[in-house]
Amino acid sequence: MSSSSSFESFIALRYLRAKRKGLFAMVTTAIGVAGVTVGVAALLTTLSVMNGFQTDIQKKIVGAQAHLTVYASMSASGRSHVEGVLAADPEVAACAPFVLGQAILNSKGRSLGVVLKGLDPSREFSVNDLGKTLLEGSWDGLKGDGKVPGIVLGAELSANMSAPVGAEVVLVSPKSVSTPLGMLPRMQRYTVAGVLHTGYYEYDATTAYTSLEAAQKFFAMEEGATGFGARLKDIDPVDSAARRLQGSLGQSYFVRTFKQMNRTLFAALKLEKAVMFIILTLIILVASLNIASNLILLGVEKTRDIGLLRAMGATPTQVRKIFWTLGLFIGGAGVAGGMLLGLGLCWVIYTFPIVELPGDIYYLSRVPVAVELRDVLAVTVSGLLLSLLATIYPAARASKVNPVEAIHYG
């Protein structure tokens, strides 16, 4: 530290430790520190809770989907080609074929449009966490009894259609089949083999699962597939992996990451977090105005002292630095206190079920919390910058003090 900065820090600390005239000056200083503390704590806690929700939603999405998906209408040879490309990629840990299509589910006089996914459980569970989401029944029941295949429904879909495990449902394909009576819709009876709960409403309310062979037969695809799901060794480079695979497979195939398939949701979460950051930063801004008013009062109170410093050779820049340092001391104390308070609140929320959530709506029993280093740094920098901005006017005002008039009239 240079001698000049040591001088400004020494004077700033002297001003902070010196007895102020009147109780009001002490109260404004305490309010400035407390305001920054509360603002920083509120901002850090809110961002951490939003990170927790975003992380939980991402886990549910990835649990129901693969990290990336290759879409195309593939024949048996096309399946072999795609599987070879995926197996050769160094980032791909596992892949599984699937058949995906729309159908109408009928049960007890009720009809509902659903997405039917045909999968091979022995391979599908290596690319997602569907195997861990079963509430009732068994995935082995997808094989059926030889004549009637099995089907697994999402929990919301099962409840809406009154189709528990063991019930029989009918799927109607939008593709027609030629019969002696003319073109009729393809229909297939299924037995509900299980009910799953991913925690993500869109999947639990609209998706049904059956075996790969049953879906191929239902959609008349022989041994083909409509896509491959792939799990990566590391989820972070998913975008670069998707671009690389798209280049290897060509334009006949469509490679989509879980982020792209849920772009609207993730964009909304990102926007919500940015808006909350801006709104809660206003709390710190209001507290910074208290710091500014406190420094203005201090400048008036210490007019004679500032005049003496100027008379002894202190430059206007040094006077400004004294007030900048004062503001950073006050703001820094508030930021440090806010960090401790915010991290403490996050720990309490994470450890104790203070805020209980209705499980049927949020699929969570407590508020999730995830503290990220970048948020801690962003909150710290924001608090210190706003505290520094609050010192600009008081510092400029104090630096313009005329030493002769200050000593004479101060």
WOVENZI-V667844 format. One record per residue. N is the residue number from 0. RES is the residue in three letters. PHI is phi in radians with two decimals (none if undefined). PSI is psi in whole degrees, -180 to 180 (* if undefined). Layout:
BEGIN
n:N res:RES phi:PHI psi:PSI
n:N res:RES phi:PHI psi:PSI
END
This chain:
BEGIN
n:0 res:MET phi:none psi:133
n:1 res:SER phi:-1.28 psi:163
n:2 res:SER phi:-1.13 psi:-33
n:3 res:SER phi:-1.14 psi:-49
n:4 res:SER phi:-1.16 psi:-32
n:5 res:SER phi:-1.12 psi:-38
n:6 res:PHE phi:-1.11 psi:-47
n:7 res:GLU phi:-1.15 psi:-40
n:8 res:SER phi:-1.15 psi:-38
n:9 res:PHE phi:-1.12 psi:-46
n:10 res:ILE phi:-1.15 psi:-41
n:11 res:ALA phi:-1.08 psi:-43
n:12 res:LEU phi:-1.17 psi:-37
n:13 res:ARG phi:-1.07 psi:-44
n:14 res:TYR phi:-1.12 psi:-38
n:15 res:LEU phi:-1.20 psi:-39
n:16 res:ARG phi:-1.43 psi:-20
n:17 res:ALA phi:-1.19 psi:150
n:18 res:LYS phi:-1.23 psi:128
n:19 res:ARG phi:-1.59 psi:155
n:20 res:LYS phi:-1.43 psi:118
n:21 res:GLY phi:1.51 psi:156
n:22 res:LEU phi:-1.30 psi:-27
n:23 res:PHE phi:-1.08 psi:-39
n:24 res:ALA phi:-1.11 psi:-41
n:25 res:MET phi:-1.16 psi:-39
n:26 res:VAL phi:-1.15 psi:-42
n:27 res:THR phi:-1.12 psi:-36
n:28 res:THR phi:-1.14 psi:-45
n:29 res:ALA phi:-1.12 psi:-38
n:30 res:ILE phi:-1.16 psi:-39
n:31 res:GLY phi:-1.07 psi:-47
n:32 res:VAL phi:-1.14 psi:-47
n:33 res:ALA phi:-1.11 psi:-38
n:34 res:GLY phi:-1.10 psi:-46
n:35 res:VAL phi:-1.12 psi:-40
n:36 res:THR phi:-1.04 psi:-49
n:37 res:VAL phi:-1.13 psi:-43
n:38 res:GLY phi:-1.10 psi:-46
n:39 res:VAL phi:-1.13 psi:-43
n:40 res:ALA phi:-1.11 psi:-44
n:41 res:ALA phi:-1.12 psi:-42
n:42 res:LEU phi:-1.14 psi:-46
n:43 res:LEU phi:-1.13 psi:-43
n:44 res:THR phi:-1.13 psi:-44
n:45 res:THR phi:-1.11 psi:-46
n:46 res:LEU phi:-1.09 psi:-38
n:47 res:SER phi:-1.18 psi:-40
n:48 res:VAL phi:-1.15 psi:-42
n:49 res:MET phi:-1.14 psi:-37
n:50 res:ASN phi:-1.08 psi:-40
n:51 res:GLY phi:-1.09 psi:-45
n:52 res:PHE phi:-1.12 psi:-43
n:53 res:GLN phi:-1.12 psi:-42
n:54 res:THR phi:-1.12 psi:-41
n:55 res:ASP phi:-1.15 psi:-42
n:56 res:ILE phi:-1.11 psi:-41
n:57 res:GLN phi:-1.11 psi:-39
n:58 res:LYS phi:-1.09 psi:-41
n:59 res:LYS phi:-1.17 psi:-40
n:60 res:ILE phi:-1.16 psi:-47
n:61 res:VAL phi:-1.16 psi:-30
n:62 res:GLY phi:-1.16 psi:-31
n:63 res:ALA phi:-1.65 psi:-20
n:64 res:GLN phi:-2.09 psi:176
n:65 res:ALA phi:-1.60 psi:169
n:66 res:HIS phi:-1.08 psi:-43
n:67 res:LEU phi:-2.52 psi:156
n:68 res:THR phi:-2.32 psi:137
n:69 res:VAL phi:-1.83 psi:121
n:70 res:TYR phi:-1.91 psi:137
n:71 res:ALA phi:3.10 psi:156
n:72 res:SER phi:-1.51 psi:106
n:73 res:MET phi:-1.91 psi:140
n:74 res:SER phi:-1.48 psi:-177
n:75 res:ALA phi:-1.06 psi:-40
n:76 res:SER phi:-1.20 psi:-37
n:77 res:GLY phi:-1.11 psi:-38
n:78 res:ARG phi:-1.05 psi:-45
n:79 res:SER phi:-1.09 psi:-40
n:80 res:HIS phi:-1.11 psi:-50
n:81 res:VAL phi:-1.11 psi:-42
n:82 res:GLU phi:-1.11 psi:-36
n:83 res:GLY phi:-1.16 psi:-42
n:84 res:VAL phi:-1.12 psi:-44
n:85 res:LEU phi:-1.14 psi:-41
n:86 res:ALA phi:-1.17 psi:-29
n:87 res:ALA phi:-1.43 psi:-16
n:88 res:ASP phi:-1.30 psi:130
n:89 res:PRO phi:-1.18 psi:-21
n:90 res:GLU phi:-1.54 psi:-17
n:91 res:VAL phi:-1.46 psi:124
n:92 res:ALA phi:-1.61 psi:-33
n:93 res:ALA phi:-2.81 psi:156
n:94 res:CYS phi:-2.54 psi:157
n:95 res:ALA phi:-2.64 psi:136
n:96 res:PRO phi:-1.38 psi:157
n:97 res:PHE phi:-2.64 psi:161
n:98 res:VAL phi:-2.07 psi:128
n:99 res:LEU phi:-2.24 psi:134
n:100 res:GLY phi:-2.87 psi:168
n:101 res:GLN phi:-1.70 psi:148
n:102 res:ALA phi:-2.68 psi:172
n:103 res:ILE phi:-1.93 psi:125
n:104 res:LEU phi:-1.70 psi:127
n:105 res:ASN phi:-2.02 psi:133
n:106 res:SER phi:-2.73 psi:120
n:107 res:LYS phi:0.93 psi:45
n:108 res:GLY phi:1.43 psi:0
n:109 res:ARG phi:-1.82 psi:146
n:110 res:SER phi:-2.30 psi:142
n:111 res:LEU phi:-2.68 psi:137
n:112 res:GLY phi:-1.28 psi:133
n:113 res:VAL phi:-2.36 psi:167
n:114 res:VAL phi:-1.81 psi:121
n:115 res:LEU phi:-1.74 psi:126
n:116 res:LYS phi:-2.05 psi:121
n:117 res:GLY phi:-1.65 psi:129
n:118 res:LEU phi:-2.47 psi:163
n:119 res:ASP phi:-1.85 psi:104
n:120 res:PRO phi:-0.94 psi:-35
n:121 res:SER phi:-1.12 psi:-24
n:122 res:ARG phi:-1.90 psi:-34
n:123 res:GLU phi:-1.07 psi:-38
n:124 res:PHE phi:-1.31 psi:-4
n:125 res:SER phi:-1.52 psi:-13
n:126 res:VAL phi:-1.95 psi:-12
n:127 res:ASN phi:-2.61 psi:-177
n:128 res:ASP phi:-1.88 psi:24
n:129 res:LEU phi:-1.04 psi:-32
n:130 res:GLY phi:-1.09 psi:-22
n:131 res:LYS phi:-1.65 psi:-1
n:132 res:THR phi:-1.78 psi:0
n:133 res:LEU phi:-1.22 psi:126
n:134 res:LEU phi:-1.59 psi:-41
n:135 res:GLU phi:-2.42 psi:157
n:136 res:GLY phi:1.42 psi:-160
n:137 res:SER phi:-2.59 psi:146
n:138 res:TRP phi:-1.19 psi:-24
n:139 res:ASP phi:-1.10 psi:-22
n:140 res:GLY phi:-1.24 psi:-7
n:141 res:LEU phi:-1.11 psi:-25
n:142 res:LYS phi:-1.20 psi:-24
n:143 res:GLY phi:1.22 psi:-161
n:144 res:ASP phi:-1.81 psi:17
n:145 res:GLY phi:1.75 psi:-37
n:146 res:LYS phi:-1.82 psi:-44
n:147 res:VAL phi:-1.91 psi:112
n:148 res:PRO phi:-1.23 psi:164
n:149 res:GLY phi:-1.67 psi:163
n:150 res:ILE phi:-2.54 psi:143
n:151 res:VAL phi:-1.96 psi:130
n:152 res:LEU phi:-1.92 psi:152
n:153 res:GLY phi:-1.17 psi:154
n:154 res:ALA phi:-1.04 psi:-44
n:155 res:GLU phi:-1.18 psi:-40
n:156 res:LEU phi:-1.14 psi:-42
n:157 res:SER phi:-1.09 psi:-42
n:158 res:ALA phi:-1.20 psi:-42
n:159 res:ASN phi:-1.13 psi:-34
n:160 res:MET phi:-1.68 psi:2
n:161 res:SER phi:0.89 psi:50
n:162 res:ALA phi:-2.18 psi:81
n:163 res:PRO phi:-1.34 psi:180
n:164 res:VAL phi:-1.05 psi:132
n:165 res:GLY phi:1.73 psi:-18
n:166 res:ALA phi:-1.30 psi:158
n:167 res:GLU phi:-1.84 psi:136
n:168 res:VAL phi:-2.26 psi:163
n:169 res:VAL phi:-2.15 psi:132
n:170 res:LEU phi:-1.84 psi:135
n:171 res:VAL phi:-2.01 psi:124
n:172 res:SER phi:-1.50 psi:144
n:173 res:PRO phi:-1.20 psi:-16
n:174 res:LYS phi:-1.47 psi:131
n:175 res:SER phi:-1.51 psi:159
n:176 res:VAL phi:-2.20 psi:144
n:177 res:SER phi:-1.38 psi:129
n:178 res:THR phi:-2.34 psi:169
n:179 res:PRO phi:-1.01 psi:-23
n:180 res:LEU phi:-1.58 psi:3
n:181 res:GLY phi:1.96 psi:-164
n:182 res:MET phi:-1.41 psi:120
n:183 res:LEU phi:-2.19 psi:152
n:184 res:PRO phi:-1.16 psi:144
n:185 res:ARG phi:-1.28 psi:132
n:186 res:MET phi:-2.25 psi:146
n:187 res:GLN phi:-2.56 psi:134
n:188 res:ARG phi:-1.56 psi:138
n:189 res:TYR phi:-2.26 psi:155
n:190 res:THR phi:-1.89 psi:130
n:191 res:VAL phi:-1.18 psi:112
n:192 res:ALA phi:-1.66 psi:-16
n:193 res:GLY phi:-3.01 psi:164
n:194 res:VAL phi:-2.26 psi:128
n:195 res:LEU phi:-2.05 psi:162
n:196 res:HIS phi:-2.44 psi:100
n:197 res:THR phi:-1.43 psi:-22
n:198 res:GLY phi:1.59 psi:-4
n:199 res:TYR phi:-1.96 psi:114
n:200 res:TYR phi:-1.01 psi:-40
n:201 res:GLU phi:-1.01 psi:-39
n:202 res:TYR phi:-1.40 psi:-41
n:203 res:ASP phi:-1.19 psi:-22
n:204 res:ALA phi:-1.78 psi:-12
n:205 res:THR phi:-2.31 psi:-4
n:206 res:THR phi:-2.02 psi:138
n:207 res:ALA phi:-2.16 psi:150
n:208 res:TYR phi:-2.20 psi:137
n:209 res:THR phi:-2.43 psi:-180
n:210 res:SER phi:-1.26 psi:157
n:211 res:LEU phi:-1.05 psi:-42
n:212 res:GLU phi:-1.14 psi:-42
n:213 res:ALA phi:-1.14 psi:-39
n:214 res:ALA phi:-1.21 psi:-39
n:215 res:GLN phi:-1.06 psi:-42
n:216 res:LYS phi:-1.20 psi:-41
n:217 res:PHE phi:-1.13 psi:-41
n:218 res:PHE phi:-1.64 psi:8
n:219 res:ALA phi:0.95 psi:54
n:220 res:MET phi:-1.94 psi:6
n:221 res:GLU phi:0.94 psi:-118
n:222 res:GLU phi:-1.86 psi:21
n:223 res:GLY phi:-1.44 psi:-172
n:224 res:ALA phi:-2.69 psi:162
n:225 res:THR phi:-1.83 psi:-4
n:226 res:GLY phi:3.08 psi:174
n:227 res:PHE phi:-2.28 psi:136
n:228 res:GLY phi:-1.74 psi:144
n:229 res:ALA phi:-2.36 psi:139
n:230 res:ARG phi:-1.86 psi:134
n:231 res:LEU phi:-1.62 psi:158
n:232 res:LYS phi:-1.16 psi:-32
n:233 res:ASP phi:-2.42 psi:127
n:234 res:ILE phi:-1.31 psi:-20
n:235 res:ASP phi:-1.07 psi:-46
n:236 res:PRO phi:-1.49 psi:33
n:237 res:VAL phi:-1.09 psi:-35
n:238 res:ASP phi:-1.18 psi:-45
n:239 res:SER phi:-1.18 psi:-36
n:240 res:ALA phi:-1.13 psi:-39
n:241 res:ALA phi:-1.13 psi:-42
n:242 res:ARG phi:-1.13 psi:-39
n:243 res:ARG phi:-1.16 psi:-44
n:244 res:LEU phi:-1.19 psi:-36
n:245 res:GLN phi:-1.09 psi:-40
n:246 res:GLY phi:-1.18 psi:-36
n:247 res:SER phi:-1.28 psi:-37
n:248 res:LEU phi:-1.47 psi:-30
n:249 res:GLY phi:1.67 psi:176
n:250 res:GLN phi:-1.32 psi:-8
n:251 res:SER phi:-1.32 psi:-13
n:252 res:TYR phi:-2.07 psi:153
n:253 res:PHE phi:-2.08 psi:118
n:254 res:VAL phi:-1.80 psi:122
n:255 res:ARG phi:-2.25 psi:136
n:256 res:THR phi:-1.53 psi:167
n:257 res:PHE phi:-1.12 psi:-27
n:258 res:LYS phi:-1.20 psi:-43
n:259 res:GLN phi:-1.17 psi:-38
n:260 res:MET phi:-1.31 psi:-14
n:261 res:ASN phi:-2.22 psi:37
n:262 res:ARG phi:-1.05 psi:-43
n:263 res:THR phi:-1.08 psi:-44
n:264 res:LEU phi:-1.11 psi:-49
n:265 res:PHE phi:-1.17 psi:-34
n:266 res:ALA phi:-1.15 psi:-39
n:267 res:ALA phi:-1.14 psi:-42
n:268 res:LEU phi:-1.12 psi:-40
n:269 res:LYS phi:-1.15 psi:-43
n:270 res:LEU phi:-1.13 psi:-42
n:271 res:GLU phi:-1.09 psi:-40
n:272 res:LYS phi:-1.15 psi:-41
n:273 res:ALA phi:-1.13 psi:-42
n:274 res:VAL phi:-1.14 psi:-43
n:275 res:MET phi:-1.11 psi:-37
n:276 res:PHE phi:-1.08 psi:-45
n:277 res:ILE phi:-1.15 psi:-45
n:278 res:ILE phi:-1.12 psi:-46
n:279 res:LEU phi:-1.29 psi:-22
n:280 res:THR phi:-1.16 psi:-25
n:281 res:LEU phi:-1.09 psi:-30
n:282 res:ILE phi:-1.09 psi:-44
n:283 res:ILE phi:-1.15 psi:-36
n:284 res:LEU phi:-1.10 psi:-44
n:285 res:VAL phi:-1.08 psi:-42
n:286 res:ALA phi:-1.12 psi:-34
n:287 res:SER phi:-1.16 psi:-32
n:288 res:LEU phi:-1.13 psi:-33
n:289 res:ASN phi:-1.13 psi:-38
n:290 res:ILE phi:-1.11 psi:-42
n:291 res:ALA phi:-1.07 psi:-46
n:292 res:SER phi:-1.10 psi:-37
n:293 res:ASN phi:-1.14 psi:-39
n:294 res:LEU phi:-1.26 psi:-33
n:295 res:ILE phi:-1.11 psi:-45
n:296 res:LEU phi:-1.08 psi:-40
n:297 res:LEU phi:-1.12 psi:-39
n:298 res:GLY phi:-1.10 psi:-39
n:299 res:VAL phi:-1.16 psi:-43
n:300 res:GLU phi:-1.16 psi:-36
n:301 res:LYS phi:-1.78 psi:26
n:302 res:THR phi:-1.02 psi:-45
n:303 res:ARG phi:-1.12 psi:-41
n:304 res:ASP phi:-1.12 psi:-40
n:305 res:ILE phi:-1.14 psi:-39
n:306 res:GLY phi:-1.08 psi:-41
n:307 res:LEU phi:-1.13 psi:-41
n:308 res:LEU phi:-1.09 psi:-42
n:309 res:ARG phi:-1.13 psi:-40
n:310 res:ALA phi:-1.14 psi:-31
n:311 res:MET phi:-1.49 psi:2
n:312 res:GLY phi:2.00 psi:0
n:313 res:ALA phi:-1.20 psi:135
n:314 res:THR phi:-1.50 psi:160
n:315 res:PRO phi:-0.97 psi:-35
n:316 res:THR phi:-1.11 psi:-39
n:317 res:GLN phi:-1.16 psi:-38
n:318 res:VAL phi:-1.12 psi:-43
n:319 res:ARG phi:-1.06 psi:-42
n:320 res:LYS phi:-1.10 psi:-33
n:321 res:ILE phi:-1.06 psi:-45
n:322 res:PHE phi:-1.27 psi:-34
n:323 res:TRP phi:-1.09 psi:-43
n:324 res:THR phi:-1.13 psi:-40
n:325 res:LEU phi:-1.04 psi:-46
n:326 res:GLY phi:-1.10 psi:-40
n:327 res:LEU phi:-1.19 psi:-35
n:328 res:PHE phi:-1.10 psi:-48
n:329 res:ILE phi:-1.15 psi:-48
n:330 res:GLY phi:-1.14 psi:-39
n:331 res:GLY phi:-1.08 psi:-40
n:332 res:ALA phi:-1.10 psi:-41
n:333 res:GLY phi:-1.15 psi:-41
n:334 res:VAL phi:-1.13 psi:-44
n:335 res:ALA phi:-1.09 psi:-45
n:336 res:GLY phi:-1.11 psi:-39
n:337 res:GLY phi:-1.15 psi:-38
n:338 res:MET phi:-1.09 psi:-46
n:339 res:LEU phi:-1.09 psi:-44
n:340 res:LEU phi:-1.16 psi:-44
n:341 res:GLY phi:-1.11 psi:-46
n:342 res:LEU phi:-1.13 psi:-36
n:343 res:GLY phi:-1.13 psi:-43
n:344 res:LEU phi:-1.11 psi:-41
n:345 res:CYS phi:-1.08 psi:-41
n:346 res:TRP phi:-1.14 psi:-42
n:347 res:VAL phi:-1.13 psi:-45
n:348 res:ILE phi:-1.11 psi:-39
n:349 res:TYR phi:-1.25 psi:-36
n:350 res:THR phi:-1.49 psi:-42
n:351 res:PHE phi:-1.96 psi:138
n:352 res:PRO phi:-1.34 psi:64
n:353 res:ILE phi:-1.19 psi:-45
n:354 res:VAL phi:-1.85 psi:112
n:355 res:GLU phi:-1.70 psi:136
n:356 res:LEU phi:-1.88 psi:144
n:357 res:PRO phi:-1.16 psi:118
n:358 res:GLY phi:-1.11 psi:-28
n:359 res:ASP phi:-1.30 psi:-15
n:360 res:ILE phi:-1.78 psi:-50
n:361 res:TYR phi:-1.75 psi:-12
n:362 res:TYR phi:1.02 psi:27
n:363 res:LEU phi:-2.38 psi:146
n:364 res:SER phi:-1.68 psi:-20
n:365 res:ARG phi:-2.51 psi:164
n:366 res:VAL phi:-1.27 psi:125
n:367 res:PRO phi:-1.37 psi:146
n:368 res:VAL phi:-2.32 psi:134
n:369 res:ALA phi:-2.49 psi:106
n:370 res:VAL phi:-1.48 psi:124
n:371 res:GLU phi:-1.95 psi:141
n:372 res:LEU phi:-1.05 psi:-39
n:373 res:ARG phi:-1.13 psi:-33
n:374 res:ASP phi:-1.23 psi:-40
n:375 res:VAL phi:-1.05 psi:-44
n:376 res:LEU phi:-1.16 psi:-41
n:377 res:ALA phi:-1.11 psi:-42
n:378 res:VAL phi:-1.17 psi:-42
n:379 res:THR phi:-1.09 psi:-49
n:380 res:VAL phi:-1.11 psi:-40
n:381 res:SER phi:-1.10 psi:-45
n:382 res:GLY phi:-1.09 psi:-44
n:383 res:LEU phi:-1.23 psi:-38
n:384 res:LEU phi:-1.14 psi:-44
n:385 res:LEU phi:-1.16 psi:-37
n:386 res:SER phi:-1.13 psi:-38
n:387 res:LEU phi:-1.21 psi:-39
n:388 res:LEU phi:-1.09 psi:-33
n:389 res:ALA phi:-1.17 psi:-17
n:390 res:THR phi:-1.60 psi:-7
n:391 res:ILE phi:-1.08 psi:-52
n:392 res:TYR phi:-1.18 psi:-49
n:393 res:PRO phi:-1.03 psi:-38
n:394 res:ALA phi:-1.18 psi:-43
n:395 res:ALA phi:-1.12 psi:-40
n:396 res:ARG phi:-1.14 psi:-42
n:397 res:ALA phi:-1.22 psi:-34
n:398 res:SER phi:-1.22 psi:-18
n:399 res:LYS phi:-1.61 psi:6
n:400 res:VAL phi:-1.13 psi:132
n:401 res:ASN phi:-1.43 psi:119
n:402 res:PRO phi:-1.06 psi:-39
n:403 res:VAL phi:-1.13 psi:-49
n:404 res:GLU phi:-1.16 psi:-36
n:405 res:ALA phi:-1.14 psi:-41
n:406 res:ILE phi:-1.28 psi:-38
n:407 res:HIS phi:-1.27 psi:-45
n:408 res:TYR phi:-1.77 psi:-12
n:409 res:GLY phi:-1.24 psi:*
END
